[in-house]
Amino acid sequence: MESLALLVGIILLTMILSGPIAIGLTFIRISNPVVKIIRRIFVLLLSGLGIALGAMLIIENVALGAKVFALISILACAYALKREFKRG
């Protein structure tokens, strides 16, 4: 049971931190086009992971607090994607 609790903790921590990290990456000003592409890939991967884990948690039968965390994660990841790809 301890390993299951550890797994759940890792999943929740990944879901909660993926949005703020992706948003933080969008604030970095980069002039090198290669580094800009690498940053976009990282933002896309982090946001995709956060949205997927959040959607999975919302669909499951869990407590309301976990669903609120999932919704906040989805919104933060969507905001990071908007910030990264709207700038052009």
C-alpha positions as CSV (number, residue, x, y, z in Angstrom):
1,M,0.0,0.0,0.0
2,E,2.9,2.3,0.6
3,S,4.0,2.0,-3.0
4,L,0.5,2.9,-4.2
5,A,0.4,6.0,-2.0
6,L,3.8,7.0,-3.4
7,L,2.6,6.5,-7.0
8,V,-0.5,8.6,-6.3
9,G,1.7,11.3,-4.7
10,I,4.0,11.4,-7.8
11,I,1.0,11.6,-10.2
12,L,-0.6,14.5,-8.2
13,L,2.7,16.3,-7.8
14,T,3.4,16.0,-11.6
15,M,-0.1,17.2,-12.4
16,I,0.1,20.2,-10.0
17,L,3.6,21.4,-11.0
18,S,3.4,20.9,-14.7
19,G,1.3,24.1,-15.3
20,P,3.4,26.5,-13.2
21,I,6.6,25.2,-14.7
22,A,5.3,25.6,-18.2
23,I,4.0,29.1,-17.5
24,G,7.4,29.9,-16.0
25,L,9.2,28.8,-19.2
26,T,7.1,31.1,-21.3
27,F,8.5,34.2,-19.4
28,I,12.0,33.5,-20.6
29,R,13.0,35.8,-23.5
30,I,15.0,33.9,-26.1
31,S,16.5,35.2,-29.4
32,N,18.1,32.0,-30.6
33,P,15.6,30.1,-32.8
34,V,16.9,26.7,-31.9
35,V,16.6,27.3,-28.1
36,K,13.1,28.8,-28.8
37,I,12.0,25.5,-30.5
38,I,13.4,23.4,-27.6
39,R,11.5,25.6,-25.1
40,R,8.3,25.2,-27.1
41,I,8.8,21.4,-27.1
42,F,9.2,21.5,-23.3
43,V,6.1,23.7,-22.8
44,L,4.1,21.4,-25.1
45,L,5.2,18.2,-23.2
46,L,4.6,19.7,-19.8
47,S,1.2,21.1,-20.8
48,G,0.1,17.9,-22.5
49,L,1.1,15.9,-19.4
50,G,-0.7,18.2,-17.0
51,I,-3.9,18.3,-19.2
52,A,-3.9,14.6,-19.6
53,L,-3.4,13.8,-15.9
54,G,-6.0,16.5,-15.0
55,A,-8.6,15.1,-17.4
56,M,-7.9,11.6,-16.1
57,L,-8.5,12.7,-12.5
58,I,-11.7,14.6,-13.4
59,I,-13.2,11.6,-15.1
60,E,-12.4,9.3,-12.2
61,N,-14.6,9.0,-9.1
62,V,-12.4,11.0,-6.6
63,A,-13.0,13.6,-4.0
64,L,-14.0,17.2,-4.9
65,G,-10.6,18.6,-3.7
66,A,-8.8,16.4,-6.2
67,K,-11.1,17.5,-9.0
68,V,-10.5,21.1,-8.1
69,F,-6.7,20.5,-8.3
70,A,-7.2,18.8,-11.7
71,L,-9.2,21.8,-13.0
72,I,-6.6,24.3,-11.8
73,S,-3.9,22.2,-13.5
74,I,-5.8,22.0,-16.8
75,L,-6.4,25.8,-16.8
76,A,-2.8,26.6,-16.0
77,C,-1.5,24.3,-18.7
78,A,-4.0,25.8,-21.2
79,Y,-2.8,29.3,-20.2
80,A,0.8,28.2,-20.8
81,L,0.0,26.9,-24.2
82,K,-1.9,30.1,-25.1
83,R,1.1,32.2,-23.9
84,E,3.6,30.2,-25.8
85,F,2.0,29.8,-29.2
86,K,0.1,33.1,-29.4
87,R,3.2,35.2,-29.4
88,G,4.3,33.8,-32.7
